[in-house]
């Protein structure tokens, strides 16, 4: 019996297996289509969205313009308990970023660490994250966070994630990175927390524009839009980031503040 005859015989004898194979093929094609649709959507969002690097938040005192999230409240309380110095509360301006919410900035006592605690929301869900940053003498920025964020694809900001970490654990993690960085930390100006934070983001924007991965979206050069090359670079980095988080699966069930 030749191969074709054997194949036809097996097909006739096992029709259920053939139908199962067809179902699996359709499922596979459906998954591929969903992934492709998500990537197209992600690229379109990257191309259309304005990324504000400065000027999108303003300092607030008294009544808050947005409801404070439990994450923001509890993480601020923990920051105070571990000795971080409060440098101001800020809120998103109404006509800027799509994510609206509150941000509090803190300094470590030696001013080597600038901490940002964010609680906000947008049309696609809640945002809650803590980001610690340190400026090094060689020009690099160390960034440590408890939640995956858009990383600097130019490499100027070296980001590391410790998934679902509380602020004390995250600070210890960040200190270890400083100690092994091979370059001395440069203290921040303790009287200009927002300026220091925005300066880091403006530097990222300048590098993206210089690499033709983004264009300035306003005359003041305080916000950018990614180019197609930039959007593709962020797609590639997203997949690389997901792969790097594989070794933190055990941290997924850690309960976060709030």
N, C-alpha and C positions, 0 to 999 in steps of 0.2 A: 504494500500500500504506500503510495507516495505521500508527501507531506500535506498536500492540499486535501487529499481524500481523508487523511487522518484528522486534519483540522475540522473538516465538515462533519465527520463522524462524531467528534467530541462535542461540537456545537449542537448537534442534534440530540445527543445523549444527555447534555447538561445545559438545558436552556436557562435554568435559573442562574447558573454561574455567569452566562453571557449577559443576562439582564443586570446582574449585580455589577459586573464590570462597567456597563454603560452608566449605571447610577454613579459609580465612583468617578468616572470620567467627568460627568456633569458637575458633580460636587467640586472636583478639582478645578474645572473651568470657572465655576462660580466663585471660588476662593481667589483665583487669579484675577478675575474681573473686579472683585471687591478691593483687592490690594491696588490694582491699577487705578480704580476710581478714587481711592483715598490719596494716592500719590498725585494724581492730576489735581484734586481738590487742594492738597497741601501746597503744591507749586503755585496754583492760582492765588491762594491766600498770601503766600510769600511775596508774590509779585504786586499784589494790590495793597497789602497792609503797610501803613506808615509805622515805622519803628521810632518811637520818640526816645532820644538819647538825653535830652535836657529840656526843662521847661514844662514837663507834663504833670508835675506835682507841685503843690504849694503847702507851706507850713500852716497848720491849724492849731487853734487854741480855743478852749471852750467847747460848745456843742459840735459834734462830729457830723460831717455832711453825709456819711454813709454808715449803715449799721456795722458796728465792730463784730468781726467773726470770733467765735470761741477760740480758734487757733491763735489769732492775733492777740487776744486778751491774755490767754494762758502763757504764750511764749514770751510776751513782754514781762509778765510777772516772774518767770523763771530767769530771764535775762537780768533783772534787777537783783534777784537772789544770789546769782553767781558773780556779782560785782561789776557788771557792765555799766558804763556810764551813759545815761540817756541824753541823746543829742537832738531830739526833736521828733514830733509827730507830723506826718504829711498826708495829704489826700490828693487823689487824681483830679486834675482840672476837668471841667465838664466837657470841653470840646477837644480833648486830646485822645489818649489811648482808649482802645476798646474795653480794656479791663479797668473797671472802676473799683476803687477801694482805698485802703489805708496802708501806710508804710511808716514804720518807726525805725530810726537810725540810732545805733549805739556805737560807742568806742570801748575798746579794752582800756585798762588803766594806763598801759604804756603807749596807747594810740597806734599800735602796730596792726590792729584788727578793726575794720569797719564792718559792723553787722547791720543787715537790713532784714526786717521782719515784715512780711507782706500778707495781708488778708484782703481778698477782693473777689469779684465775680464778673462774668461776661456772659454772652449769649450761649456759650458752649459749656459753662460750668464754673465751679469754684476755683479760686487760686489761693493756695496757702504755701508759703515757702520762707525759709530763712537762708540768707546768703551771707557768708563771711568772706571778706576780701583783704588782702595784704599786698602792698606795693613793695617790690624788691629793687635793690640798687642796680641790678642789671636790666631793668626796664620791664620785666615780667610782672604780671599780676597773678597771685594765687587766689583761687575762688573755690570755696567749699560750700556745698548746699545739701539740704535734706530731701530735695525733690528734683527730678530731672528737669533741666531748663535748656533753652537755646544756648548753645555754647559758641564761643568765638572761633569761627572756622579759620581765622587768620593765624591763630596760635599765640596771640599776644596775652590772652587771658587763659591760664591753665586751670581748667575746671575739674573738680572731682566731686562725686556724689557719695554721700553716706546715707543710704535710703532710710527714710522715716526716723532719722536721728533726732533726739531732743537737743536743745541748744547747748547743754553742757557737754554731751558726748560729741557734738559737732565741733565745739570749740577745741576740745582736746585733740580731735582728729586734725583740725586745721593747724594747731600748734605743732603737731608732729610733722606736717608738711613744711612748715616754716623752718623747722630745725634741720630738715634734710634737703632744703632747697639749694644749698651751695651758694647763696647770695644773701646779704644782710637785708633785713626789712627796713623800709624807710617810713618813719612815723607820719601819720596824717596830721593835718592841721585840725586841732580839736575844736576850733571856733568856726569851722566851715564844713560841717558834715555833708550837707547836700551838694555843695560845690565839689567836694572830693569825690562823692559818688558819681556825679554827672561827668566829671573829668575822665573817669575811667570809661564810661560809656561813649563819650565823644571820641576818645582815643580808638575805641573799637570801630566806630563809624568811619573815622579817617582811614584806618587800615583797609576796611572793606571797600571804600570808594577808590583808594589807591590801587587795589587789586582788581578793580572793575567788577566787583561782586555786588556793588550797590551804587546808587546815585543819591545825591542830596535831594530831599523832597521839599525844601523851603530855602528861602534866601539866607536865613540866619544860620543854616547848616546845623540844625539841632535835631533833625529827623531824616531818616533814610527810607528808601524803597530798594529791595533787592532786585538785581538784574536776573535774567534767566539763568546765567552762570551761577549767580549767588544762590538762587533757589535750589538748583541741582546740588550745589555744594552742601547746603543744609540738609537735603534729603539723604545724601551719602553719610553725612555726620550723624543723622538721626539713627540710621541702621547700625553704624559703628558704635554709637552710644548704647543702643539696646543690647548689642552683643557684650559690651563691657559690664553691663548690669546683671548678666547671667549669674555671676558668682555672688550676687546679693539676694538670691531668691529667698533665702531663709529670713530676710529682714522684711519681707512683704507683709507679714502678719503683725509686725510691731505697731502698736497703737500710737498714733500721733496725738499731739496736743489738740484739744478741741474735738 
